[in-house]
Structure formats: structure tokens, C-alpha cells
């Protein structure tokens, strides 16, 4: 019994260390990325379950394609972080110090999370579970707010 407790504590210490490392590495981006990865995993799982209710076969090609799609979403956040760093570097060269870190990457991660949550709700609905009527419009509203704010930023840059 004592050996099992020691093993459990060892596993907890490893998981805590990994999460602490990722949190320190990502900084302010840790929460949006954590939400995005969590929603990716739940969407993948609910998609597999819903495929049975849609009378679709689960095959390795579709599964691998879905995994690659999720990885591509993560790469979009990396691209956002690269853009953030380019903006920060460029503005520093002209003497402007931007205090915001990973703004674009966070917006991308939040937008992806909203899309994943909408997909999860659709999968749950396909399984036959009723979803509250306000939930889907609420998530779509959050996504449109993110898109609207980025459109405002884009229009402001074009006017300058």
C-alpha cells in the first residue's frame, strides 16, 4: 500500500512539474492554449462517439486527418505568436515598447476554442442529448465578438 502511495506521489510530482514548465514557457498564453487543447481533445472524443450515431464508420484515414487538423490549429497559434514577436521586435526598433505579450496568439487560440466548443455542441446534439437553447448562440456570439474586434484592429491599421 505504501509503495502505491509513493508511486502516486511520484506521478503527481511529474505531472505538476510538466504543467509548471509549460505554464512558465507559455506565460499568459497558457490558459488560452490549455482551453484550446482541452476543447480539441473533447471535440475529437465527441466526434468519434457522434460518428456512430450518424451511421458513419470510424476509419484510420479520417481519424489521422482529424488529428492533423488539430495539430494544424496549434500551428495557427504558433504563427500568431510569431506575428506577436515580429510586431514587438519591429516596434522596439523604432522606440515603442509594447507591454502586451501574445495578443494575436491569444486571440487565435480563443477563436479556435470557440469553434471547437460549437463543434462539441453539434456532436452532443447528434448523439441525441438536448443542449440548452442559449448555449450555442452564446458561443457563436463570443466568436463573432473576437472576429469583430480583430476587424476593428485591421481597419484601424488600414486607415493609418
Backbone as numpy.savetxt, mean C-alpha at the origin, in Angstrom:
# Nx Ny Nz CAx CAy CAz Cx Cy Cz
8.21 -27.42 28.30 7.39 -26.22 28.30 8.25 -24.97 28.30
9.29 -24.98 29.10 10.17 -23.82 29.18 10.88 -23.57 27.85
11.22 -24.67 27.16 11.90 -24.55 25.88 10.98 -23.88 24.85
9.68 -24.23 24.88 8.72 -23.61 23.97 8.59 -22.11 24.23
8.60 -21.73 25.49 8.52 -20.31 25.85 9.76 -19.56 25.36
10.91 -20.18 25.49 12.16 -19.55 25.02 12.12 -19.39 23.51
11.63 -20.41 22.79 11.53 -20.33 21.34 10.54 -19.23 20.93
9.42 -19.14 21.62 8.43 -18.11 21.32 9.02 -16.72 21.55
9.76 -16.54 22.63 10.40 -15.26 22.90 11.45 -14.93 21.86
12.16 -15.94 21.39 13.18 -15.76 20.36 12.51 -15.30 19.05
11.42 -15.96 18.69 10.70 -15.58 17.47 10.15 -14.16 17.60
9.58 -13.82 18.75 9.08 -12.46 18.98 10.19 -11.43 18.85
11.38 -11.77 19.38 12.51 -10.85 19.31 12.95 -10.64 17.86
12.95 -11.70 17.08 13.33 -11.59 15.66 12.32 -10.73 14.91
11.03 -11.00 15.11 9.99 -10.23 14.42 10.05 -8.76 14.83
10.23 -8.51 16.11 10.34 -7.14 16.60 11.55 -6.44 15.99
12.66 -7.14 15.90 13.87 -6.57 15.30 13.67 -6.23 13.83
13.03 -7.14 13.10 12.77 -6.90 11.67 11.84 -5.70 11.49
10.76 -5.65 12.27 9.82 -4.53 12.17 10.48 -3.21 12.57
11.31 -3.23 13.59 12.01 -2.01 14.00 12.97 -1.55 12.91
13.66 -2.48 12.29 14.58 -2.13 11.20 13.82 -1.51 10.04
12.71 -2.16 9.63 11.92 -1.62 8.52 11.34 -0.25 8.86
10.89 -0.09 10.08 10.33 1.19 10.50 11.38 2.29 10.47
12.59 1.99 10.94 13.65 3.00 10.92 14.10 3.29 9.49
14.06 2.28 8.64 14.48 2.45 7.25 13.47 3.30 6.48
12.19 3.02 6.68 11.14 3.70 5.93 10.72 5.04 6.54
10.91 5.19 7.84 10.52 6.44 8.49 9.04 6.69 8.37
8.68 7.88 7.91 7.28 8.28 7.80 6.52 7.43 6.78
7.23 6.75 5.93 6.62 5.91 4.90 6.23 4.54 5.44
6.60 4.22 6.68 6.35 2.89 7.25 4.85 2.58 7.34
4.06 3.52 7.82 2.63 3.25 8.00 1.91 3.12 6.66
2.09 4.04 5.70 1.43 3.83 4.40 1.87 2.53 3.72
3.16 2.21 3.82 3.64 0.96 3.19 3.11 -0.26 3.93
3.04 -0.19 5.24 2.49 -1.30 6.01 1.03 -1.55 5.66
0.27 -0.46 5.54 -1.13 -0.58 5.14 -1.26 -1.14 3.73
-0.39 -0.68 2.83 -0.44 -1.14 1.45 -0.13 -2.63 1.36
0.94 -3.08 2.01 1.32 -4.49 1.96 0.23 -5.35 2.61
-0.30 -4.88 3.73 -1.38 -5.63 4.39 -2.59 -5.76 3.48
-2.96 -4.65 2.85 -4.13 -4.71 1.95 -3.83 -5.56 0.72
-2.57 -5.57 0.24 -2.19 -6.45 -0.87 -2.42 -7.91 -0.49
-1.97 -8.29 0.70 -2.10 -9.68 1.14 -3.57 -10.07 1.32
-4.35 -9.18 1.95 -5.77 -9.48 2.15 -6.49 -9.54 0.81
-6.17 -8.64 -0.11 -6.80 -8.65 -1.43 -6.47 -9.95 -2.17
-5.23 -10.37 -2.10 -4.83 -11.61 -2.77 -5.61 -12.79 -2.18
-5.68 -12.84 -0.85 -6.40 -13.94 -0.20 -7.88 -13.94 -0.52
-8.51 -12.77 -0.42 -9.95 -12.70 -0.71 -10.21 -12.95 -2.20
-9.26 -12.59 -3.05 -9.40 -12.86 -4.48 -9.38 -14.36 -4.77
-8.50 -15.08 -4.06 -8.46 -16.54 -4.22 -9.77 -17.17 -3.76
-10.27 -16.71 -2.62 -11.54 -17.26 -2.10 -12.68 -16.90 -3.04
-12.73 -15.65 -3.49 -13.83 -15.20 -4.36 -13.82 -15.91 -5.70
-12.65 -16.33 -6.16 -12.59 -17.01 -7.47 -13.41 -18.29 -7.46
-13.49 -18.96 -6.33 -14.33 -20.15 -6.21 -15.80 -19.80 -6.35
-16.20 -18.65 -5.82 -17.60 -18.23 -5.89 -17.94 -17.67 -7.27
-16.93 -17.25 -8.01 -17.14 -16.75 -9.38 -17.04 -17.88 -10.40
-16.88 -19.09 -9.92 -16.69 -20.27 -10.77 -15.47 -20.13 -11.67
-14.40 -19.57 -11.12 -13.14 -19.44 -11.84 -12.15 -20.45 -11.27
-11.36 -21.00 -12.14 -10.31 -21.91 -11.67 -9.12 -21.10 -11.19
-8.50 -21.60 -10.16 -7.25 -20.99 -9.68 -6.12 -21.73 -10.37
-5.35 -20.98 -11.16 -4.21 -21.62 -11.80 -2.94 -20.85 -11.48
-1.82 -21.51 -11.68 -0.54 -20.91 -11.29 -0.22 -19.67 -12.11
-0.62 -19.63 -13.38 -0.33 -18.46 -14.21 -1.03 -17.22 -13.65
-2.31 -17.36 -13.34 -3.06 -16.21 -12.79 -2.53 -15.81 -11.43
-2.16 -16.80 -10.61 -1.62 -16.49 -9.28 -0.30 -15.74 -9.38
0.60 -16.22 -10.24 1.90 -15.55 -10.42 1.69 -14.16 -10.98
0.77 -14.03 -11.93 0.47 -12.71 -12.50 -0.03 -11.75 -11.41
-0.86 -12.24 -10.51 -1.36 -11.42 -9.41 -0.25 -11.00 -8.47
0.68 -11.92 -8.19 1.82 -11.60 -7.32 2.70 -10.55 -7.98
2.97 -10.71 -9.28 3.78 -9.72 -10.00 3.11 -8.35 -10.02
1.78 -8.35 -10.11 1.05 -7.09 -10.09 1.24 -6.39 -8.74
1.19 -7.16 -7.66 1.39 -6.58 -6.33 2.82 -6.03 -6.20
3.79 -6.76 -6.70 5.19 -6.30 -6.65 5.34 -5.01 -7.46
4.66 -4.95 -8.60 4.72 -3.73 -9.41 4.13 -2.53 -8.65
3.11 -2.79 -7.82 2.55 -1.72 -7.00 3.60 -1.20 -6.03
4.35 -2.13 -5.42 5.42 -1.72 -4.50 6.45 -0.89 -5.23
6.73 -1.27 -6.49 7.72 -0.52 -7.27 7.23 0.90 -7.56
5.92 1.08 -7.68 5.38 2.44 -7.86 5.72 3.31 -6.66
5.67 2.74 -5.47 6.03 3.50 -4.26 7.52 3.82 -4.29
8.33 2.89 -4.76 9.78 3.14 -4.89 10.00 4.29 -5.87
9.27 4.29 -6.98 9.39 5.38 -7.95 8.99 6.70 -7.29
7.92 6.68 -6.50 7.51 7.89 -5.77 8.60 8.37 -4.83
9.27 7.44 -4.15 10.36 7.81 -3.24 11.54 8.39 -4.03
11.81 7.85 -5.20 12.89 8.38 -6.04 12.54 9.81 -6.47
11.29 10.03 -6.87 10.86 11.38 -7.26 10.99 12.33 -6.07
10.59 11.86 -4.88 10.74 12.68 -3.68 12.19 13.09 -3.46
13.09 12.14 -3.60 14.52 12.44 -3.39 15.05 13.38 -4.47
14.59 13.21 -5.71 15.02 14.11 -6.78 14.56 15.53 -6.50
13.32 15.68 -6.04 12.79 17.01 -5.72 13.58 17.61 -4.56
13.82 16.81 -3.54 14.56 17.29 -2.37 15.98 17.73 -2.77
16.65 16.92 -3.58 18.01 17.25 -4.02 18.01 18.51 -4.88
17.08 18.57 -5.83 17.03 19.71 -6.75 16.75 21.02 -6.01
15.80 20.97 -5.09 15.49 22.20 -4.35 16.63 22.59 -3.42
17.34 21.61 -2.88 18.49 21.93 -2.02 19.59 22.63 -2.82
19.71 22.30 -4.10 20.73 22.91 -4.94 20.47 24.38 -5.19
19.21 24.79 -5.11 18.90 26.21 -5.30 18.64 26.92 -3.97
18.94 26.22 -2.87 18.88 26.85 -1.56 17.56 26.74 -0.84
16.66 25.88 -1.31 15.38 25.69 -0.64 15.44 24.37 0.12
15.15 24.45 1.41 15.18 23.25 2.24 13.75 22.77 2.47
13.42 21.64 1.86 12.08 21.06 2.01 12.09 20.12 3.20
11.18 20.36 4.13 11.11 19.55 5.35 10.29 18.28 5.18
9.44 18.24 4.16 8.57 17.08 3.95 9.36 15.95 3.32
9.20 14.76 3.91 9.89 13.60 3.35 8.87 12.59 2.84
9.17 12.01 1.71 8.37 10.94 1.10 6.91 11.32 0.89
6.66 12.54 0.45 5.29 12.99 0.20 4.68 12.22 -0.98
5.38 12.20 -2.10 4.87 11.52 -3.30 4.71 10.03 -3.04
5.71 9.42 -2.42 5.66 7.99 -2.14 4.49 7.67 -1.21
4.24 8.51 -0.23 3.12 8.29 0.69 1.78 8.41 -0.05
1.66 9.40 -0.92 0.43 9.56 -1.69 0.20 8.35 -2.58
1.24 7.86 -3.22 1.12 6.67 -4.07 0.68 5.47 -3.24
1.30 5.26 -2.08 0.96 4.13 -1.22 -0.49 4.22 -0.74
-0.94 5.42 -0.39 -2.32 5.59 0.07 -3.30 5.34 -1.07
-2.98 5.82 -2.26 -3.84 5.62 -3.42 -3.95 4.12 -3.74
-2.81 3.41 -3.71 -2.83 1.97 -3.96 -3.64 1.25 -2.88
-3.49 1.66 -1.63 -4.24 1.05 -0.54 -5.74 1.24 -0.74
-6.15 2.42 -1.16 -7.58 2.67 -1.43 -8.08 1.73 -2.53
-7.32 1.58 -3.60 -7.72 0.66 -4.67 -7.80 -0.78 -4.18
-6.86 -1.17 -3.34 -6.86 -2.53 -2.80 -8.06 -2.75 -1.89
-8.39 -1.76 -1.08 -9.55 -1.89 -0.18 -10.84 -2.01 -0.99
-10.95 -1.24 -2.07 -12.11 -1.36 -2.95 -12.18 -2.77 -3.54
-11.05 -3.29 -3.97 -11.00 -4.65 -4.51 -11.38 -5.69 -3.45
-10.90 -5.50 -2.23 -11.25 -6.41 -1.13 -12.77 -6.40 -0.92
-13.36 -5.20 -0.90 -14.81 -5.10 -0.71 -15.55 -5.80 -1.85
-15.07 -5.66 -3.08 -15.70 -6.34 -4.22 -15.56 -7.85 -4.08
-14.38 -8.32 -3.63 -14.18 -9.76 -3.43 -15.12 -10.29 -2.36
-15.24 -9.56 -1.27 -16.12 -9.98 -0.17 -17.57 -10.03 -0.65
-17.93 -9.04 -1.47 -19.28 -9.01 -2.02 -19.50 -10.22 -2.94
-18.51 -10.58 -3.75 -18.61 -11.75 -4.63 -18.72 -13.05 -3.83
-18.13 -13.09 -2.66 -18.23 -14.27 -1.80 -19.65 -14.42 -1.28
-20.38 -13.32 -1.23 -21.76 -13.37 -0.80 -22.01 -12.69 0.54
-21.00 -12.03 1.05 -21.14 -11.33 2.32 -21.62 -9.90 2.02
-22.73 -9.48 2.63 -23.17 -8.10 2.39 -22.21 -7.12 3.06
-21.93 -6.03 2.36 -21.06 -5.00 2.93 -21.91 -3.77 3.22
-21.55 -3.01 4.25 -22.32 -1.79 4.56 -22.33 -0.85 3.36
-23.47 -0.27 3.11 -23.64 0.58 1.94 -22.72 1.79 1.91
-22.32 2.28 3.06 -21.50 3.49 3.10 -20.02 3.21 2.87
-19.59 1.95 3.01 -18.17 1.64 3.04 -17.48 1.86 1.70
-18.04 1.32 0.63 -17.41 1.45 -0.68 -17.35 2.90 -1.14
-18.45 3.67 -1.06 -18.35 5.09 -1.44 -17.35 5.86 -0.58
-17.23 5.49 0.69 -16.30 6.16 1.58 -14.86 5.98 1.10
-14.51 4.75 0.75 -13.15 4.48 0.27 -12.93 5.15 -1.08
-13.93 5.09 -1.96 -13.81 5.75 -3.26 -13.64 7.26 -3.08
-14.31 7.83 -2.08 -14.19 9.26 -1.79 -12.77 9.59 -1.33
-12.21 8.75 -0.48 -10.81 8.98 -0.03 -9.88 8.94 -1.23
-10.06 7.93 -2.10 -9.21 7.84 -3.29 -9.37 9.07 -4.18
-10.60 9.53 -4.38 -10.79 10.70 -5.24 -10.22 11.95 -4.60
-10.24 12.03 -3.26 -9.64 13.18 -2.57 -8.12 13.20 -2.81
-7.50 12.01 -2.74 -6.06 11.92 -3.00 -5.78 12.35 -4.43
-6.59 11.83 -5.38 -6.40 12.21 -6.78 -6.62 13.70 -6.98
-7.64 14.26 -6.32 -7.94 15.69 -6.45 -6.79 16.54 -5.93
-6.24 16.17 -4.78 -5.13 16.94 -4.21 -3.91 16.89 -5.13
-3.65 15.72 -5.73 -2.50 15.63 -6.64 -2.76 16.42 -7.92
-4.03 16.48 -8.35 -4.37 17.30 -9.52 -4.13 18.77 -9.22
-4.48 19.20 -8.00 -4.24 20.59 -7.61 -2.75 20.90 -7.64
-1.94 19.99 -7.09 -0.48 20.19 -7.11 0.03 20.25 -8.53
-0.50 19.38 -9.40 -0.06 19.34 -10.79 -0.43 20.62 -11.51
-1.65 21.12 -11.28 -2.11 22.35 -11.94 -1.30 23.55 -11.45
-0.96 23.58 -10.15 -0.16 24.68 -9.63 1.22 24.71 -10.27
1.80 23.54 -10.49 3.12 23.48 -11.12 3.06 23.91 -12.57
1.98 23.56 -13.28 1.86 23.93 -14.69 1.69 25.43 -14.85
1.02 26.09 -13.89 0.80 27.53 -13.97 2.07 28.32 -13.74
3.02 27.74 -12.98 4.27 28.45 -12.69 5.14 28.40 -13.85
